[in-house]
Amino acid sequence: MDIEFDVKHGLEGVAVAISSISYVDGEKGELVYRGFKIEDLIENSTFEETSYLIWFGSLPNENELDFITTMLAKKRELPEEIVKMMNSFPKTSHPMEVLRSVVSLLGMFEKKDKSTFENAINLTAKIPTIIAYWYRIKNNLPLIHPRESLKHSENFLYMMFGSVPEHSSLFDKALILHAEQGMNASTFASTVTASTLSDIYSIITTAIGTLKGPLHGGANEKVLDMLEEIGNLENVEFYINDLINRKEKIMGFGHRIYKTYDPRAKILKNWIKDIFINKKIKYFEIALKVEEIVLNKFKEKKIYPNVDFYSGILYNYFGIPKDFFTPIFAMARIVGWTAHAMEYCKNNRIFRPKAIYNGPKNLKYKDVKGAE
Ligand SMILES: CC(C)(COP(=O)(O)OP(=O)(O)OC[C@H]1O[C@@H](n2cnc3c(N)ncnc32)[C@H](O)[C@@H]1OP(=O)(O)O)[C@@H](O)C(=O)NCCC(=O)NCCS
């Protein structure tokens, strides 16, 4: 009997939820959170304000902003037992492995009676601390404890380096850019976990594990690997052509939805170009040349830079090591993950797709000696 195959490979084009959280127009290169264009939010809002918008669906008034800012600031510290355990982790652990594991561990230490929203705030507040503490532990540096008086983004940079650097508002804006992006792989994976009515720590552990892959959030680290390997402008052409000839993916390019310039990549590129006009920003010239060659080669395939192409250059400017780039993505995207989990569960149905079986059905069992 012929099996009729109707498989949507990679679920391309399949809608799995109705959502009012964000809208992506992949042809026009537009990204909207809760009705507001990303360019508008970048210009006028902060990470705290945008998080409130994504979670609650409207911009906060003064009291609401104060509420969210205070909640995020008060929940930053980690349980002592967790810090002790982090000190025993192998120093070679990748920060994404640490983040994934510590979020999972936190589930055993935190009170279980909080609402999903309280849990979302609590984890959003703690993720920067996990990342910064790991940076300090890995580098044998004393921990810098969170300061409630600082904004979410400023406090992260302070816990990493001991001070809030110039242009820290750009880092805040970069978090806004990464906070939400519809039903991408990690959001889908975490929504599946949420649909089983599992707990928030399992939901976010799933999301982090999914984001880690180089085809998803892990691409930002791989982009810097590539730019480092290229090393100088003269090598770009040979290096990229070689990748293309070997049919390898060029990290930081291509997107399932954007078939034009990713608006987030455009914003990041313009910041680097405009704000740092008088300074030589490491790898920027090489990146521009890579972009020129890739755009030229892949005109027909509509492959453009995505958000991960330029973000690493900005983080590198702040002195953040490349293996910490994807955790920073997670630090922002937790807002989208939790918003989708809460939205989906209001009208929950467990995810249970199917696979079309194409294996044999009538094999006769034989034991290890071959007897029937
Ligand atoms: C993001 C990504 C996974 C989207 O995948 P997708 O929607 O499944 O697209 P496909 O992998 O089917 O790509 C379609 C075509 O474009 C090519 N392509 C896509 N991205 C490419 C890239 N970065 N470099 C070279 N070719 C690429 C594919 O080889 C394929 O070519 P083909 O039709 O000749 O086989 C993919 O573009 C990619 O792997 N990019 C690099 C990793 C990255 O930057 N990820 C971060 C995403 S925000």
The ligand as a Tripos MOL2 file, in Angstrom:
@<TRIPOS>MOLECULE
LIG
   48    50     1     0     0
SMALL
NO_CHARGES

@<TRIPOS>ATOM
      1 C1         18.2480   30.1670    9.8070 C.3       1 LIG1
      2 C2         18.1630   28.9280    8.9420 C.3       1 LIG1
      3 C3         18.2600   27.6990    9.8560 C.3       1 LIG1
      4 C4         16.8290   28.9120    8.2030 C.3       1 LIG1
      5 O1         16.6920   27.6650    7.6550 O.3       1 LIG1
      6 P1         15.5350   27.2330    6.6210 P.3       1 LIG1
      7 O2         14.3900   28.1360    6.6650 O.co2     1 LIG1
      8 O3         15.2900   25.7960    6.8980 O.co2     1 LIG1
      9 O4         16.2450   27.4480    5.2400 O.3       1 LIG1
     10 P2         17.0470   26.3490    4.4590 P.3       1 LIG1
     11 O5         18.1450   25.8150    5.3100 O.co2     1 LIG1
     12 O6         16.0720   25.3720    3.8760 O.co2     1 LIG1
     13 O7         17.6780   27.2380    3.3080 O.3       1 LIG1
     14 C5         17.0850   27.4830    2.0510 C.3       1 LIG1
     15 C6         18.2080   27.5570    1.0360 C.3       1 LIG1
     16 O8         19.0790   28.6220    1.3800 O.3       1 LIG1
     17 C7         20.3820   28.1300    1.7150 C.3       1 LIG1
     18 N1         20.8370   28.8160    2.9220 N.ar      1 LIG1
     19 C8         20.0780   29.2160    3.9650 C.ar      1 LIG1
     20 N2         20.8400   29.8180    4.8820 N.ar      1 LIG1
     21 C9         22.0860   29.8120    4.4080 C.ar      1 LIG1
     22 C10        23.3100   30.2870    4.9130 C.ar      1 LIG1
     23 N3         23.3730   30.8740    6.1030 N.pl3     1 LIG1
     24 N4         24.4180   30.1100    4.1890 N.ar      1 LIG1
     25 C11        24.3570   29.4770    2.9800 C.ar      1 LIG1
     26 N5         23.2180   29.0090    2.4540 N.ar      1 LIG1
     27 C12        22.1010   29.1740    3.1550 C.ar      1 LIG1
     28 C13        20.1990   26.6500    1.9870 C.3       1 LIG1
     29 O9         21.3860   25.9310    1.7480 O.3       1 LIG1
     30 C14        19.0840   26.2980    1.0280 C.3       1 LIG1
     31 O10        19.6400   26.1830   -0.2450 O.3       1 LIG1
     32 P3         19.0410   25.0810   -1.2910 P.3       1 LIG1
     33 O11        17.6140   25.4920   -1.5150 O.co2     1 LIG1
     34 O12        19.9160   25.2110   -2.4810 O.co2     1 LIG1
     35 O13        19.1420   23.7610   -0.5900 O.co2     1 LIG1
     36 C15        19.2960   28.8940    7.8930 C.3       1 LIG1
     37 O14        19.2280   30.0660    7.0960 O.3       1 LIG1
     38 C16        20.6800   28.7920    8.5350 C.2       1 LIG1
     39 O15        21.1080   27.6850    8.8390 O.2       1 LIG1
     40 N6         21.3810   29.9510    8.7620 N.am      1 LIG1
     41 C17        22.6750   29.9320    9.4040 C.3       1 LIG1
     42 C18        22.5190   29.8630   10.9140 C.3       1 LIG1
     43 C19        21.9790   31.1440   11.4930 C.2       1 LIG1
     44 O16        22.4580   32.2300   11.2120 O.2       1 LIG1
     45 N7         20.9830   31.0010   12.3580 N.am      1 LIG1
     46 C20        20.3880   32.1190   13.0580 C.3       1 LIG1
     47 C21        18.9890   32.3350   12.6060 C.3       1 LIG1
     48 S1         18.3120   33.7910   13.3380 S.3       1 LIG1
@<TRIPOS>BOND
     1     1     2 1
     2     2     3 1
     3     2     4 1
     4     2    36 1
     5     4     5 1
     6     5     6 1
     7     6     7 2
     8     6     8 1
     9     6     9 1
    10     9    10 1
    11    10    11 2
    12    10    12 1
    13    10    13 1
    14    13    14 1
    15    14    15 1
    16    15    16 1
    17    15    30 1
    18    16    17 1
    19    17    18 1
    20    17    28 1
    21    18    19 ar
    22    18    27 ar
    23    19    20 ar
    24    20    21 ar
    25    21    22 ar
    26    21    27 ar
    27    22    23 1
    28    22    24 ar
    29    24    25 ar
    30    25    26 ar
    31    26    27 ar
    32    28    29 1
    33    28    30 1
    34    30    31 1
    35    31    32 1
    36    32    33 2
    37    32    34 1
    38    32    35 1
    39    36    37 1
    40    36    38 1
    41    38    39 2
    42    38    40 1
    43    40    41 1
    44    41    42 1
    45    42    43 1
    46    43    44 2
    47    43    45 1
    48    45    46 1
    49    46    47 1
    50    47    48 1
@<TRIPOS>SUBSTRUCTURE
     1 LIG1         1 GROUP 0 **** ****
